[in-house]
Amino acid sequence: MIGVVPEENLLVIVTGALADDQSPDDLLRKYVLPAIQADDALPPNTEATTRLTSAVAAAAHPAPTMLPLLPPIAQKISGKTFPVIENIGLFDALIPHFTAASATATFTFIIGSDTVDLTVGLDGVYAINETQVPLALRASWKTDNSLLLEWQWIGDTQTLLLLLTFNNGSVDVQSGTR
């Protein structure tokens, strides 16, 4: 959302999702404008600016964690199609592709008759996928056969969590949000 209030010499930019019952104008009029307490600009805060600059740089270039070894099941399931029994509305089937010692994996998601290949970070760093709405994905093995996939639409406030448990040629998908 971008809001302009010329009488306050104010430009407001908000990223993220709004509640279903909120409009951008409501947010601006109910919360932002009443919070303005002075007509003058705040004095410079060099300490806070330094901290902010450092935090932005760290967020832009996160340090990868040590690359975990893939469990044996990763090679067994790599390249195989897994229909999703309990469809959560995102995809009908998935095909994971793992490569030993790689910081990423590729997942092919099947949606009806369409497929989309998405990169998934395995080293603790989100892999950014340039989709219609940019999408960040990362995953970590929780057990020898369960992979937690974190699905984050860039600009959204919630992360979709998909616990993929691979057993006997099938995958069980449990979903939640954070």
C-alpha positions as CSV (number, residue, x, y, z in Angstrom):
1,M,0.0,0.0,0.0
2,I,1.2,3.5,-0.8
3,G,-0.6,6.4,0.8
4,V,0.0,10.1,0.2
5,V,-1.2,12.8,2.6
6,P,-0.1,16.1,1.1
7,E,-1.4,18.2,4.0
8,E,0.9,16.3,6.3
9,N,3.8,16.1,3.8
10,L,3.6,12.4,4.3
11,L,4.2,9.4,2.1
12,V,3.3,6.0,3.8
13,I,4.4,2.7,2.3
14,V,3.2,-0.5,3.9
15,T,4.2,-4.0,2.9
16,G,2.4,-7.2,4.0
17,A,-1.1,-8.3,4.1
18,L,-4.1,-6.5,5.6
19,A,-6.9,-8.2,7.5
20,D,-9.9,-9.0,5.3
21,D,-12.0,-6.3,7.0
22,Q,-9.3,-3.6,6.6
23,S,-8.7,-1.2,3.7
24,P,-5.5,0.7,3.1
25,D,-7.4,4.0,3.8
26,D,-8.7,2.6,7.1
27,L,-5.1,1.7,8.1
28,L,-3.9,5.2,7.2
29,R,-6.8,7.1,8.8
30,K,-7.2,5.0,12.0
31,Y,-3.6,4.3,12.9
32,V,-0.9,6.2,11.0
33,L,-2.3,9.8,11.0
34,P,-3.3,9.7,14.7
35,A,0.2,8.6,15.6
36,I,1.8,11.7,14.2
37,Q,2.8,13.8,17.1
38,A,5.0,16.6,15.7
39,D,5.0,18.9,12.7
40,D,8.8,18.9,12.5
41,A,11.1,16.1,11.4
42,L,12.8,14.0,14.0
43,P,16.4,14.7,14.7
44,P,19.0,12.4,13.0
45,N,19.8,9.2,15.0
46,T,23.1,8.0,13.6
47,E,23.3,5.0,16.0
48,A,19.9,3.7,14.9
49,T,20.7,4.4,11.3
50,T,23.9,2.3,11.6
51,R,22.0,-0.5,13.3
52,L,19.3,-0.4,10.6
53,T,21.9,-0.4,7.8
54,S,23.6,-3.4,9.3
55,A,20.3,-5.3,9.8
56,V,19.3,-4.6,6.2
57,A,22.7,-5.9,4.9
58,A,22.4,-9.0,7.1
59,A,18.8,-9.7,5.8
60,A,19.8,-9.2,2.2
61,H,22.7,-11.6,2.5
62,P,21.8,-14.3,5.1
63,A,24.6,-16.6,6.1
64,P,23.9,-20.2,5.1
65,T,24.0,-22.9,7.8
66,M,26.1,-25.9,7.4
67,L,24.7,-28.0,4.7
68,P,23.2,-31.1,6.3
69,L,23.7,-34.5,4.7
70,L,20.7,-35.8,2.9
71,P,19.0,-38.7,4.5
72,P,19.0,-42.0,2.5
73,I,15.4,-41.5,1.5
74,A,16.2,-38.3,-0.4
75,Q,17.9,-40.3,-3.2
76,K,15.1,-42.9,-3.2
77,I,12.4,-40.3,-3.7
78,S,14.3,-38.0,-6.0
79,G,12.7,-37.7,-9.4
80,K,9.6,-39.7,-8.4
81,T,6.0,-38.3,-8.6
82,F,4.0,-38.2,-5.4
83,P,0.3,-37.5,-5.7
84,V,-1.0,-35.4,-2.8
85,I,-3.9,-37.3,-1.2
86,E,-4.9,-34.5,1.2
87,N,-4.8,-31.7,-1.3
88,I,-4.3,-28.3,0.4
89,G,-5.2,-26.4,-2.7
90,L,-1.7,-25.5,-3.9
91,F,-0.8,-28.5,-6.0
92,D,-2.0,-32.0,-7.0
93,A,1.4,-33.8,-7.0
94,L,5.1,-33.1,-6.4
95,I,8.4,-34.4,-7.7
96,P,11.4,-33.7,-5.5
97,H,14.8,-33.5,-7.1
98,F,17.8,-33.8,-4.7
99,T,21.5,-33.6,-5.5
100,A,24.1,-34.6,-2.9
101,A,26.0,-31.7,-1.4
102,S,23.8,-29.1,-3.1
103,A,22.5,-26.1,-1.1
104,T,19.2,-26.3,-3.1
105,A,16.7,-28.8,-4.4
106,T,14.2,-28.4,-7.1
107,F,10.6,-29.4,-6.6
108,T,8.3,-29.8,-9.6
109,F,4.8,-29.0,-8.5
110,I,1.9,-30.4,-10.7
111,I,-1.2,-28.3,-10.7
112,G,-3.8,-29.8,-13.0
113,S,-2.1,-30.2,-16.4
114,D,0.5,-27.6,-15.6
115,T,3.9,-28.0,-13.9
116,V,6.1,-25.4,-12.2
117,D,9.7,-26.0,-11.1
118,L,10.7,-24.2,-7.9
119,T,14.0,-24.0,-6.2
120,V,14.1,-24.8,-2.4
121,G,16.9,-23.7,-0.1
122,L,18.4,-26.6,2.0
123,D,21.0,-24.6,3.8
124,G,18.7,-22.4,6.0
125,V,18.5,-19.7,3.3
126,Y,15.3,-19.1,1.4
127,A,15.6,-19.6,-2.4
128,I,13.8,-16.8,-4.2
129,N,11.6,-17.9,-7.1
130,E,10.5,-15.3,-9.6
131,T,6.8,-16.4,-10.0
132,Q,3.8,-14.2,-10.6
133,V,4.0,-13.3,-6.9
134,P,7.7,-13.8,-5.9
135,L,8.0,-16.9,-3.7
136,A,10.7,-17.8,-1.2
137,L,11.2,-21.5,-0.3
138,R,13.4,-23.4,2.1
139,A,13.3,-26.8,3.7
140,S,14.9,-28.9,6.4
141,W,14.7,-32.5,7.2
142,K,13.0,-33.1,10.6
143,T,13.3,-36.9,10.6
144,D,14.8,-39.4,8.2
145,N,11.5,-39.3,6.1
146,S,9.9,-35.9,7.0
147,L,10.8,-32.6,5.3
148,L,9.5,-29.3,6.6
149,L,8.9,-27.0,3.6
150,E,8.6,-23.3,4.4
151,W,6.6,-21.5,1.7
152,Q,6.7,-17.6,1.9
153,W,5.1,-15.3,-0.6
154,I,7.2,-12.2,-0.6
155,G,5.3,-9.4,1.0
156,D,2.9,-11.7,2.9
157,T,2.9,-11.8,6.6
158,Q,2.4,-15.5,7.0
159,T,4.6,-18.5,6.1
160,L,2.9,-21.6,5.0
161,L,4.5,-24.7,6.6
162,L,4.2,-28.0,4.8
163,L,5.4,-31.1,6.6
164,L,6.0,-33.7,3.9
165,T,6.3,-37.2,5.2
166,F,7.4,-39.8,2.6
167,N,6.4,-43.4,3.3
168,N,6.0,-46.4,1.0
169,G,5.8,-44.5,-2.3
170,S,3.4,-41.9,-1.0
171,V,3.6,-38.5,0.7
172,D,1.5,-37.2,3.6
173,V,1.2,-33.4,3.7
174,Q,0.3,-31.6,6.9
175,S,-0.1,-27.9,6.6
176,G,0.0,-25.0,9.1
177,T,1.1,-21.3,9.2
178,R,3.5,-19.2,11.1
